[in-house]
Amino acid sequence: MTYLEKINVAIIGCGYIANGHLRSWNKVPDANVSAVVDLNTELAEKTAETWKIDNYYGSTDELLENEHPDVIDICTPPQVHRALAVQSIKKGINTLIEKPMTMTVEDSEKILEAEKQSDVTCGVIHNWLFEPPVPQVRKIVNDGELGEIFHVDLKALNTRDDWMAKDGNHWCHRLQGGRFGEMLTHPIYLVKEFLGDVKLENLHVSKIGPFPWMKSDELVATLSGGDKYGSFYATFNSPRQAIILNLYGEKALLSIDMINGLTSILPPRQVGKLSVGLDSLRQSSQILASTLSNVGKVATGNWMTGHDLYIQQYAKALQEGTPAPVSIQEGYEVIKILDQMIKELESQEQAYK
């Protein structure tokens, strides 16, 4: 394990997601992004200029010839994650990988194998696990307020204005599984978080929207964890963006609006006018409390995204010599399910051509 006081970071890939990582690293007091890399050197230069970064390069080889980073943060499209991660790990550099870790089980196994033969701290960014409501929910679950969890349900609602989906030239459409292949790791790891080890039971896709480059844009899946089930629905046809996570427990229900940062616990109730009224007041007060807390965080500059919180915890792990918040092994377990989903998704897309 690594013990670092100051963290020197190099970011590979200067597309949209890199800007989020740069914002997050800039919030870590003991970290400094000293270099960025992109095959498009004009983009690398522009990113370095915008973020006041000293150096930029057109290849990882060029970076490694001139720099000695403590961390390489990989923000490229996922089909090249394996090559970049294995190269970084074999150089003895701590490595952080944006999700999805890879697009295939075989590529994830190569990264896992390289990490096991090294002494570096590697992590995968599963940022929805660190969005502000989720750690709070994890504590509620661990404290037993919901009792045994019977079911997990996730709705990932995207509009037709989704910036990846509506751009027919975006790299996500060249992935296995297209836009779904890029995003499905999120619901997989959230269901796993509360059900444990899961396997794919079934998956169905359909096509509703207008974009011809998207072979499917509606998806429903079921995962099982022992005798418990999790489900999720993903769409690119919603009238508004929303991420809603519902946990159904033995003692209570819990609902989370992840975008607005709102959480409410719904305990048992009797059916009657008074109980319905009291229940409405209870839910309203919880939502109001969450709203006021969020407003306060934004007003004081203390609002943190999932990327912010993950990268802060990853930096702390490097400084204290502890494991990454999400390990390569955990990333690999998610990719095994993603691989199954993509195969089923593509099989169905072929069938309804």
C-alpha positions as YAML, in Angstrom:
chain: A
units: angstrom
residues:
- id: 1
  name: MET
  ca: [0.00, 0.00, 0.00]
- id: 2
  name: THR
  ca: [1.04, 3.57, -0.67]
- id: 3
  name: TYR
  ca: [1.49, 6.27, 1.96]
- id: 4
  name: LEU
  ca: [1.52, 9.74, 0.41]
- id: 5
  name: GLU
  ca: [1.50, 13.21, 1.91]
- id: 6
  name: LYS
  ca: [1.20, 15.11, -1.37]
- id: 7
  name: ILE
  ca: [-0.53, 13.54, -4.38]
- id: 8
  name: ASN
  ca: [0.68, 14.31, -7.88]
- id: 9
  name: VAL
  ca: [-2.02, 13.40, -10.42]
- id: 10
  name: ALA
  ca: [-2.01, 12.93, -14.19]
- id: 11
  name: ILE
  ca: [-5.33, 12.62, -16.03]
- id: 12
  name: ILE
  ca: [-5.61, 10.61, -19.24]
- id: 13
  name: GLY
  ca: [-8.50, 11.64, -21.47]
- id: 14
  name: CYS
  ca: [-9.67, 15.25, -21.73]
- id: 15
  name: GLY
  ca: [-13.31, 14.78, -22.68]
- id: 16
  name: TYR
  ca: [-16.42, 15.76, -20.74]
- id: 17
  name: ILE
  ca: [-15.88, 13.47, -17.74]
- id: 18
  name: ALA
  ca: [-12.33, 14.76, -17.17]
- id: 19
  name: ASN
  ca: [-13.70, 18.17, -16.20]
- id: 20
  name: GLY
  ca: [-15.67, 16.58, -13.36]
- id: 21
  name: HIS
  ca: [-12.55, 14.78, -12.16]
- id: 22
  name: LEU
  ca: [-10.52, 17.99, -12.36]
- id: 23
  name: ARG
  ca: [-13.09, 19.82, -10.22]
- id: 24
  name: SER
  ca: [-12.98, 16.99, -7.69]
- id: 25
  name: TRP
  ca: [-9.18, 16.80, -7.50]
- id: 26
  name: ASN
  ca: [-9.04, 20.59, -7.04]
- id: 27
  name: LYS
  ca: [-11.08, 20.13, -3.85]
- id: 28
  name: VAL
  ca: [-8.43, 17.82, -2.35]
- id: 29
  name: PRO
  ca: [-6.02, 20.07, -0.39]
- id: 30
  name: ASP
  ca: [-2.96, 17.82, -0.78]
- id: 31
  name: ALA
  ca: [-3.47, 16.96, -4.46]
- id: 32
  name: ASN
  ca: [-2.18, 18.63, -7.59]
- id: 33
  name: VAL
  ca: [-2.99, 17.75, -11.21]
- id: 34
  name: SER
  ca: [0.33, 18.35, -12.94]
- id: 35
  name: ALA
  ca: [-0.41, 16.90, -16.39]
- id: 36
  name: VAL
  ca: [-3.19, 15.89, -18.77]
- id: 37
  name: VAL
  ca: [-3.03, 13.53, -21.74]
- id: 38
  name: ASP
  ca: [-5.17, 13.17, -24.85]
- id: 39
  name: LEU
  ca: [-4.56, 11.81, -28.33]
- id: 40
  name: ASN
  ca: [-6.10, 15.10, -29.47]
- id: 41
  name: THR
  ca: [-3.22, 17.34, -28.41]
- id: 42
  name: GLU
  ca: [-5.23, 20.50, -29.13]
- id: 43
  name: LEU
  ca: [-7.84, 19.33, -26.62]
- id: 44
  name: ALA
  ca: [-5.10, 18.43, -24.12]
- id: 45
  name: GLU
  ca: [-3.56, 21.88, -24.54]
- id: 46
  name: LYS
  ca: [-6.93, 23.61, -24.14]
- id: 47
  name: THR
  ca: [-7.70, 21.57, -21.00]
- id: 48
  name: ALA
  ca: [-4.31, 22.41, -19.50]
- id: 49
  name: GLU
  ca: [-4.84, 26.09, -20.24]
- id: 50
  name: THR
  ca: [-8.39, 26.15, -18.85]
- id: 51
  name: TRP
  ca: [-7.43, 24.40, -15.62]
- id: 52
  name: LYS
  ca: [-3.99, 26.06, -15.29]
- id: 53
  name: ILE
  ca: [-2.13, 22.74, -15.51]
- id: 54
  name: ASP
  ca: [1.59, 22.87, -16.21]
- id: 55
  name: ASN
  ca: [1.97, 20.08, -18.77]
- id: 56
  name: TYR
  ca: [0.02, 18.31, -21.48]
- id: 57
  name: TYR
  ca: [0.89, 15.34, -23.70]
- id: 58
  name: GLY
  ca: [-0.42, 13.49, -26.73]
- id: 59
  name: SER
  ca: [0.26, 9.97, -25.41]
- id: 60
  name: THR
  ca: [0.70, 8.05, -22.18]
- id: 61
  name: ASP
  ca: [4.19, 7.02, -23.28]
- id: 62
  name: GLU
  ca: [5.15, 10.67, -23.60]
- id: 63
  name: LEU
  ca: [3.70, 11.38, -20.16]
- id: 64
  name: LEU
  ca: [5.68, 8.56, -18.55]
- id: 65
  name: GLU
  ca: [8.91, 9.69, -20.21]
- id: 66
  name: ASN
  ca: [8.58, 13.14, -18.67]
- id: 67
  name: GLU
  ca: [6.52, 12.82, -15.49]
- id: 68
  name: HIS
  ca: [6.43, 10.71, -12.34]
- id: 69
  name: PRO
  ca: [2.81, 10.92, -11.16]
- id: 70
  name: ASP
  ca: [1.61, 9.30, -7.97]
- id: 71
  name: VAL
  ca: [-1.79, 8.69, -9.57]
- id: 72
  name: ILE
  ca: [-2.99, 8.15, -13.11]
- id: 73
  name: ASP
  ca: [-6.69, 8.92, -13.39]
- id: 74
  name: ILE
  ca: [-8.18, 7.30, -16.51]
- id: 75
  name: CYS
  ca: [-11.05, 9.26, -18.05]
- id: 76
  name: THR
  ca: [-11.00, 7.80, -21.56]
- id: 77
  name: PRO
  ca: [-13.74, 5.77, -23.25]
- id: 78
  name: PRO
  ca: [-13.90, 2.34, -21.56]
- id: 79
  name: GLN
  ca: [-12.70, 0.19, -24.45]
- id: 80
  name: VAL
  ca: [-9.13, 1.42, -23.85]
- id: 81
  name: HIS
  ca: [-9.22, 1.25, -20.04]
- id: 82
  name: ARG
  ca: [-7.50, -2.13, -19.89]
- id: 83
  name: ALA
  ca: [-4.42, -1.14, -21.88]
- id: 84
  name: LEU
  ca: [-3.97, 2.15, -20.00]
- id: 85
  name: ALA
  ca: [-4.62, 0.67, -16.55]
- id: 86
  name: VAL
  ca: [-2.28, -2.30, -17.04]
- id: 87
  name: GLN
  ca: [0.46, 0.02, -18.33]
- id: 88
  name: SER
  ca: [0.05, 2.34, -15.34]
- id: 89
  name: ILE
  ca: [-0.06, -0.46, -12.77]
- id: 90
  name: LYS
  ca: [3.02, -2.17, -14.21]
- id: 91
  name: LYS
  ca: [4.85, 1.14, -13.88]
- id: 92
  name: GLY
  ca: [4.03, 1.08, -10.15]
- id: 93
  name: ILE
  ca: [1.59, 3.99, -10.35]
- id: 94
  name: ASN
  ca: [-1.63, 4.16, -8.33]
- id: 95
  name: THR
  ca: [-4.49, 3.95, -10.82]
- id: 96
  name: LEU
  ca: [-8.02, 5.30, -10.76]
- id: 97
  name: ILE
  ca: [-10.50, 4.20, -13.45]
- id: 98
  name: GLU
  ca: [-13.75, 5.88, -14.44]
- id: 99
  name: LYS
  ca: [-16.71, 3.53, -14.82]
- id: 100
  name: PRO
  ca: [-17.36, 1.21, -16.52]
- id: 101
  name: MET
  ca: [-14.02, -0.34, -15.57]
- id: 102
  name: THR
  ca: [-14.00, -2.22, -18.89]
- id: 103
  name: MET
  ca: [-16.54, -3.51, -21.38]
- id: 104
  name: THR
  ca: [-15.59, -7.21, -21.10]
- id: 105
  name: VAL
  ca: [-14.84, -9.70, -18.36]
- id: 106
  name: GLU
  ca: [-11.54, -10.59, -20.06]
- id: 107
  name: ASP
  ca: [-10.31, -6.99, -19.94]
- id: 108
  name: SER
  ca: [-11.25, -6.66, -16.27]
- id: 109
  name: GLU
  ca: [-9.39, -9.88, -15.48]
- id: 110
  name: LYS
  ca: [-6.23, -8.43, -17.06]
- id: 111
  name: ILE
  ca: [-6.43, -5.37, -14.81]
- id: 112
  name: LEU
  ca: [-7.15, -7.52, -11.75]
- id: 113
  name: GLU
  ca: [-4.18, -9.77, -12.55]
- id: 114
  name: ALA
  ca: [-1.84, -6.78, -12.96]
- id: 115
  name: GLU
  ca: [-3.02, -5.26, -9.68]
- id: 116
  name: LYS
  ca: [-2.48, -8.50, -7.75]
- id: 117
  name: GLN
  ca: [1.15, -8.52, -8.89]
- id: 118
  name: SER
  ca: [1.70, -4.93, -7.77]
- id: 119
  name: ASP
  ca: [1.78, -2.86, -4.59]
- id: 120
  name: VAL
  ca: [-0.31, 0.05, -5.83]
- id: 121
  name: THR
  ca: [-3.75, 1.29, -4.81]
- id: 122
  name: CYS
  ca: [-6.24, 0.93, -7.63]
- id: 123
  name: GLY
  ca: [-9.86, 1.99, -7.64]
- id: 124
  name: VAL
  ca: [-12.94, 2.25, -9.83]
- id: 125
  name: ILE
  ca: [-15.27, 5.23, -9.64]
- id: 126
  name: HIS
  ca: [-18.80, 4.03, -8.89]
- id: 127
  name: ASN
  ca: [-19.92, 7.55, -8.12]
- id: 128
  name: TRP
  ca: [-23.63, 6.91, -7.48]
- id: 129
  name: LEU
  ca: [-22.59, 5.02, -4.34]
- id: 130
  name: PHE
  ca: [-21.18, 8.30, -3.04]
- id: 131
  name: GLU
  ca: [-23.93, 10.72, -4.06]
- id: 132
  name: PRO
  ca: [-24.94, 12.54, -0.83]
- id: 133
  name: PRO
  ca: [-28.13, 10.57, -0.03]
- id: 134
  name: VAL
  ca: [-26.57, 7.11, -0.47]
- id: 135
  name: PRO
  ca: [-24.12, 7.09, 2.47]
- id: 136
  name: GLN
  ca: [-27.01, 8.33, 4.64]
- id: 137
  name: VAL
  ca: [-29.18, 5.48, 3.36]
- id: 138
  name: ARG
  ca: [-26.39, 2.97, 3.97]
- id: 139
  name: LYS
  ca: [-26.27, 4.08, 7.62]
- id: 140
  name: ILE
  ca: [-30.05, 3.76, 7.93]
- id: 141
  name: VAL
  ca: [-29.86, 0.22, 6.57]
- id: 142
  name: ASN
  ca: [-26.86, -0.73, 8.74]
- id: 143
  name: ASP
  ca: [-28.62, 0.64, 11.83]
- id: 144
  name: GLY
  ca: [-31.51, -1.74, 11.13]
- id: 145
  name: GLU
  ca: [-34.18, 0.93, 10.67]
- id: 146
  name: LEU
  ca: [-35.60, -0.89, 7.64]
- id: 147
  name: GLY
  ca: [-35.06, -4.39, 8.98]
- id: 148
  name: GLU
  ca: [-34.27, -7.05, 6.43]
- id: 149
  name: ILE
  ca: [-34.22, -5.72, 2.87]
- id: 150
  name: PHE
  ca: [-36.69, -7.60, 0.68]
- id: 151
  name: HIS
  ca: [-36.41, -5.69, -2.60]
- id: 152
  name: VAL
  ca: [-34.39, -2.93, -4.28]
- id: 153
  name: ASP
  ca: [-35.84, -0.95, -7.17]
- id: 154
  name: LEU
  ca: [-34.09, 1.70, -9.26]
- id: 155
  name: LYS
  ca: [-35.44, 4.04, -11.93]
- id: 156
  name: ALA
  ca: [-32.82, 5.76, -14.12]
- id: 157
  name: LEU
  ca: [-34.84, 8.16, -16.25]
- id: 158
  name: ASN
  ca: [-33.07, 10.09, -19.02]
- id: 159
  name: THR
  ca: [-34.61, 12.46, -21.54]
- id: 160
  name: ARG
  ca: [-34.14, 12.52, -25.29]
- id: 161
  name: ASP
  ca: [-31.88, 15.54, -24.69]
- id: 162
  name: ASP
  ca: [-29.33, 13.28, -22.97]
- id: 163
  name: TRP
  ca: [-26.07, 14.66, -24.36]
- id: 164
  name: MET
  ca: [-24.63, 11.24, -25.23]
- id: 165
  name: ALA
  ca: [-27.82, 9.70, -26.60]
- id: 166
  name: LYS
  ca: [-28.75, 12.52, -28.97]
- id: 167
  name: ASP
  ca: [-25.27, 12.74, -30.53]
- id: 168
  name: GLY
  ca: [-25.08, 10.02, -33.18]
- id: 169
  name: ASN
  ca: [-21.30, 10.48, -33.41]
- id: 170
  name: HIS
  ca: [-20.66, 10.02, -29.70]
- id: 171
  name: TRP
  ca: [-18.28, 7.16, -28.89]
- id: 172
  name: CYS
  ca: [-20.85, 5.49, -26.61]
- id: 173
  name: HIS
  ca: [-22.82, 4.31, -29.66]
- id: 174
  name: ARG
  ca: [-19.80, 2.29, -30.81]
- id: 175
  name: LEU
  ca: [-19.62, 0.36, -27.53]
- id: 176
  name: GLN
  ca: [-21.08, -3.09, -27.00]
- id: 177
  name: GLY
  ca: [-24.58, -2.27, -25.80]
- id: 178
  name: GLY
  ca: [-24.36, 1.34, -27.01]
- id: 179
  name: ARG
  ca: [-25.58, 4.01, -24.57]
- id: 180
  name: PHE
  ca: [-26.87, 1.33, -22.22]
- id: 181
  name: GLY
  ca: [-23.45, -0.33, -22.22]
- id: 182
  name: GLU
  ca: [-21.97, 2.95, -20.98]
- id: 183
  name: MET
  ca: [-24.46, 3.48, -18.13]
- id: 184
  name: LEU
  ca: [-25.65, 0.10, -16.84]
- id: 185
  name: THR
  ca: [-22.87, -0.25, -14.26]
- id: 186
  name: HIS
  ca: [-24.68, 2.36, -12.13]
- id: 187
  name: PRO
  ca: [-27.87, 0.36, -11.47]
- id: 188
  name: ILE
  ca: [-25.89, -2.88, -11.16]
- id: 189
  name: TYR
  ca: [-23.66, -1.67, -8.34]
- id: 190
  name: LEU
  ca: [-26.52, 0.11, -6.56]
- id: 191
  name: VAL
  ca: [-28.63, -3.04, -6.46]
- id: 192
  name: LYS
  ca: [-25.55, -5.04, -5.35]
- id: 193
  name: GLU
  ca: [-24.91, -2.51, -2.58]
- id: 194
  name: PHE
  ca: [-28.13, -3.46, -0.80]
- id: 195
  name: LEU
  ca: [-28.69, -7.07, -1.92]
- id: 196
  name: GLY
  ca: [-25.10, -8.36, -1.97]
- id: 197
  name: ASP
  ca: [-24.02, -10.87, -4.61]
- id: 198
  name: VAL
  ca: [-26.57, -10.93, -7.41]
- id: 199
  name: LYS
  ca: [-27.08, -12.58, -10.77]
- id: 200
  name: LEU
  ca: [-29.06, -11.59, -13.85]
- id: 201
  name: GLU
  ca: [-32.49, -13.20, -14.05]
- id: 202
  name: ASN
  ca: [-33.97, -11.46, -17.07]
- id: 203
  name: LEU
  ca: [-33.67, -8.38, -19.23]
- id: 204
  name: HIS
  ca: [-35.91, -6.82, -21.86]
- id: 205
  name: VAL
  ca: [-35.26, -3.92, -24.24]
- id: 206
  name: SER
  ca: [-37.40, -2.02, -26.71]
- id: 207
  name: LYS
  ca: [-37.18, 0.94, -29.05]
- id: 208
  name: ILE
  ca: [-39.48, 3.97, -28.72]
- id: 209
  name: GLY
  ca: [-37.39, 7.07, -29.41]
- id: 210
  name: PRO
  ca: [-36.46, 8.78, -32.70]
- id: 211
  name: PHE
  ca: [-32.69, 8.26, -32.87]
- id: 212
  name: PRO
  ca: [-31.80, 5.66, -35.53]
- id: 213
  name: TRP
  ca: [-28.31, 5.11, -34.07]
- id: 214
  name: MET
  ca: [-29.87, 3.81, -30.83]
- id: 215
  name: LYS
  ca: [-31.05, 0.24, -31.44]
- id: 216
  name: SER
  ca: [-32.89, 0.26, -28.11]
- id: 217
  name: ASP
  ca: [-33.76, 3.02, -25.65]
- id: 218
  name: GLU
  ca: [-35.96, 1.29, -23.03]
- id: 219
  name: LEU
  ca: [-34.67, -1.40, -20.67]
- id: 220
  name: VAL
  ca: [-36.09, -3.41, -17.77]
- id: 221
  name: ALA
  ca: [-33.99, -5.93, -15.82]
- id: 222
  name: THR
  ca: [-34.32, -8.18, -12.79]
- id: 223
  name: LEU
  ca: [-31.43, -9.34, -10.59]
- id: 224
  name: SER
  ca: [-31.63, -11.94, -7.84]
- id: 225
  name: GLY
  ca: [-29.66, -12.21, -4.64]
- id: 226
  name: GLY
  ca: [-30.58, -15.51, -3.02]
- id: 227
  name: ASP
  ca: [-34.33, -15.35, -2.43]
- id: 228
  name: LYS
  ca: [-34.42, -11.54, -2.81]
- id: 229
  name: TYR
  ca: [-34.87, -9.59, -6.03]
- id: 230
  name: GLY
  ca: [-33.79, -6.23, -7.39]
- id: 231
  name: SER
  ca: [-35.16, -4.49, -10.44]
- id: 232
  name: PHE
  ca: [-34.35, -1.48, -12.52]
- id: 233
  name: TYR
  ca: [-35.81, 0.47, -15.37]
- id: 234
  name: ALA
  ca: [-33.72, 2.70, -17.63]
- id: 235
  name: THR
  ca: [-35.06, 4.94, -20.37]
- id: 236
  name: PHE
  ca: [-33.98, 7.68, -22.74]
- id: 237
  name: ASN
  ca: [-37.55, 8.85, -23.38]
- id: 238
  name: SER
  ca: [-38.51, 10.43, -20.07]
- id: 239
  name: PRO
  ca: [-40.04, 13.95, -19.87]
- id: 240
  name: ARG
  ca: [-37.52, 14.75, -17.12]
- id: 241
  name: GLN
  ca: [-34.32, 13.34, -15.71]
- id: 242
  name: ALA
  ca: [-34.67, 11.43, -12.47]
- id: 243
  name: ILE
  ca: [-32.87, 8.76, -10.47]
- id: 244
  name: ILE
  ca: [-35.18, 7.17, -7.92]
- id: 245
  name: LEU
  ca: [-34.01, 4.42, -5.57]
- id: 246
  name: ASN
  ca: [-36.55, 2.54, -3.46]
- id: 247
  name: LEU
  ca: [-35.72, 0.01, -0.73]
- id: 248
  name: TYR
  ca: [-38.47, -2.26, 0.58]
- id: 249
  name: GLY
  ca: [-37.70, -3.57, 4.05]
- id: 250
  name: GLU
  ca: [-39.25, -5.65, 6.77]
- id: 251
  name: LYS
  ca: [-39.94, -2.60, 8.98]
- id: 252
  name: ALA
  ca: [-40.24, 0.32, 6.56]
- id: 253
  name: LEU
  ca: [-39.90, 1.57, 3.02]
- id: 254
  name: LEU
  ca: [-37.28, 4.10, 1.97]
- id: 255
  name: SER
  ca: [-37.36, 6.33, -1.10]
- id: 256
  name: ILE
  ca: [-34.47, 8.41, -2.43]
- id: 257
  name: ASP
  ca: [-34.57, 11.10, -5.10]
- id: 258
  name: MET
  ca: [-30.87, 11.00, -5.91]
- id: 259
  name: ILE
  ca: [-30.72, 14.06, -8.16]
- id: 260
  name: ASN
  ca: [-32.51, 16.36, -5.72]
- id: 261
  name: GLY
  ca: [-30.89, 14.72, -2.69]
- id: 262
  name: LEU
  ca: [-34.20, 13.92, -0.95]
- id: 263
  name: THR
  ca: [-34.76, 10.95, 1.34]
- id: 264
  name: SER
  ca: [-37.92, 9.77, 3.08]
- id: 265
  name: ILE
  ca: [-38.62, 6.76, 5.31]
- id: 266
  name: LEU
  ca: [-42.15, 5.37, 5.19]
- id: 267
  name: PRO
  ca: [-43.02, 3.30, 8.28]
- id: 268
  name: PRO
  ca: [-46.10, 1.06, 8.64]
- id: 269
  name: ARG
  ca: [-49.44, 2.86, 8.88]
- id: 270
  name: GLN
  ca: [-53.11, 2.15, 9.34]
- id: 271
  name: VAL
  ca: [-55.53, 2.91, 6.52]
- id: 272
  name: GLY
  ca: [-57.71, 5.82, 7.59]
- id: 273
  name: LYS
  ca: [-58.12, 9.56, 7.09]
- id: 274
  name: LEU
  ca: [-56.13, 10.51, 10.19]
- id: 275
  name: SER
  ca: [-53.26, 8.12, 9.51]
- id: 276
  name: VAL
  ca: [-53.06, 9.23, 5.86]
- id: 277
  name: GLY
  ca: [-52.93, 12.86, 6.96]
- id: 278
  name: LEU
  ca: [-50.25, 12.21, 9.57]
- id: 279
  name: ASP
  ca: [-48.27, 10.16, 7.07]
- id: 280
  name: SER
  ca: [-48.44, 13.00, 4.53]
- id: 281
  name: LEU
  ca: [-47.15, 15.42, 7.18]
- id: 282
  name: ARG
  ca: [-44.33, 13.01, 8.07]
- id: 283
  name: GLN
  ca: [-43.23, 12.66, 4.46]
- id: 284
  name: SER
  ca: [-43.49, 16.41, 3.83]
- id: 285
  name: SER
  ca: [-41.39, 17.21, 6.89]
- id: 286
  name: GLN
  ca: [-38.67, 14.76, 5.82]
- id: 287
  name: ILE
  ca: [-38.55, 16.24, 2.32]
- id: 288
  name: LEU
  ca: [-38.48, 19.78, 3.74]
- id: 289
  name: ALA
  ca: [-35.62, 18.86, 6.09]
- id: 290
  name: SER
  ca: [-33.65, 17.35, 3.20]
- id: 291
  name: THR
  ca: [-34.33, 20.40, 1.04]
- id: 292
  name: LEU
  ca: [-33.21, 22.88, 3.70]
- id: 293
  name: SER
  ca: [-30.07, 20.85, 4.35]
- id: 294
  name: ASN
  ca: [-29.24, 20.81, 0.64]
- id: 295
  name: VAL
  ca: [-29.89, 24.54, 0.26]
- id: 296
  name: GLY
  ca: [-27.56, 25.20, 3.18]
- id: 297
  name: LYS
  ca: [-24.80, 23.09, 1.64]
- id: 298
  name: VAL
  ca: [-25.10, 24.85, -1.71]
- id: 299
  name: ALA
  ca: [-25.24, 28.31, -0.10]
- id: 300
  name: THR
  ca: [-22.10, 27.66, 1.97]
- id: 301
  name: GLY
  ca: [-20.18, 25.96, -0.84]
- id: 302
  name: ASN
  ca: [-20.25, 22.59, 0.91]
- id: 303
  name: TRP
  ca: [-22.30, 20.67, -1.67]
- id: 304
  name: MET
  ca: [-20.37, 17.60, -2.81]
- id: 305
  name: THR
  ca: [-21.00, 15.36, -5.80]
- id: 306
  name: GLY
  ca: [-20.46, 11.61, -5.85]
- id: 307
  name: HIS
  ca: [-17.23, 12.17, -7.78]
- id: 308
  name: ASP
  ca: [-16.07, 14.70, -5.18]
- id: 309
  name: LEU
  ca: [-16.69, 12.32, -2.28]
- id: 310
  name: TYR
  ca: [-15.19, 9.30, -4.01]
- id: 311
  name: ILE
  ca: [-12.00, 11.13, -5.01]
- id: 312
  name: GLN
  ca: [-11.62, 12.58, -1.51]
- id: 313
  name: GLN
  ca: [-11.88, 9.08, -0.03]
- id: 314
  name: TYR
  ca: [-9.48, 7.69, -2.64]
- id: 315
  name: ALA
  ca: [-6.95, 10.43, -1.79]
- id: 316
  name: LYS
  ca: [-7.33, 9.60, 1.91]
- id: 317
  name: ALA
  ca: [-6.69, 5.93, 1.13]
- id: 318
  name: LEU
  ca: [-3.45, 6.86, -0.62]
- id: 319
  name: GLN
  ca: [-2.35, 8.96, 2.34]
- id: 320
  name: GLU
  ca: [-3.23, 6.36, 4.95]
- id: 321
  name: GLY
  ca: [-2.29, 3.21, 3.06]
- id: 322
  name: THR
  ca: [-5.83, 1.80, 3.10]
- id: 323
  name: PRO
  ca: [-7.80, 0.16, 0.24]
- id: 324
  name: ALA
  ca: [-9.60, 2.22, -2.40]
- id: 325
  name: PRO
  ca: [-13.28, 3.03, -1.71]
- id: 326
  name: VAL
  ca: [-14.27, 0.74, -4.61]
- id: 327
  name: SER
  ca: [-11.70, -1.91, -5.44]
- id: 328
  name: ILE
  ca: [-10.76, -3.46, -8.77]
- id: 329
  name: GLN
  ca: [-12.27, -6.72, -7.48]
- id: 330
  name: GLU
  ca: [-15.59, -4.96, -6.85]
- id: 331
  name: GLY
  ca: [-15.42, -3.40, -10.29]
- id: 332
  name: TYR
  ca: [-14.78, -6.84, -11.79]
- id: 333
  name: GLU
  ca: [-17.86, -8.31, -10.07]
- id: 334
  name: VAL
  ca: [-20.00, -5.59, -11.65]
- id: 335
  name: ILE
  ca: [-18.49, -6.13, -15.11]
- id: 336
  name: LYS
  ca: [-19.39, -9.83, -14.96]
- id: 337
  name: ILE
  ca: [-23.07, -8.87, -14.71]
- id: 338
  name: LEU
  ca: [-22.68, -6.06, -17.27]
- id: 339
  name: ASP
  ca: [-21.19, -8.56, -19.72]
- id: 340
  name: GLN
  ca: [-24.24, -10.82, -19.35]
- id: 341
  name: MET
  ca: [-26.61, -7.90, -19.81]
- id: 342
  name: ILE
  ca: [-24.91, -6.64, -22.95]
- id: 343
  name: LYS
  ca: [-25.01, -10.10, -24.53]
- id: 344
  name: GLU
  ca: [-28.73, -10.43, -23.80]
- id: 345
  name: LEU
  ca: [-29.42, -6.85, -24.92]
- id: 346
  name: GLU
  ca: [-27.61, -7.35, -28.24]
- id: 347
  name: SER
  ca: [-29.35, -10.69, -28.79]
- id: 348
  name: GLN
  ca: [-32.75, -9.02, -28.41]
- id: 349
  name: GLU
  ca: [-31.77, -6.12, -30.64]
- id: 350
  name: GLN
  ca: [-30.79, -8.59, -33.35]
- id: 351
  name: ALA
  ca: [-34.10, -10.44, -32.99]
- id: 352
  name: TYR
  ca: [-36.35, -7.42, -33.53]
- id: 353
  name: LYS
  ca: [-34.44, -5.88, -36.43]
...
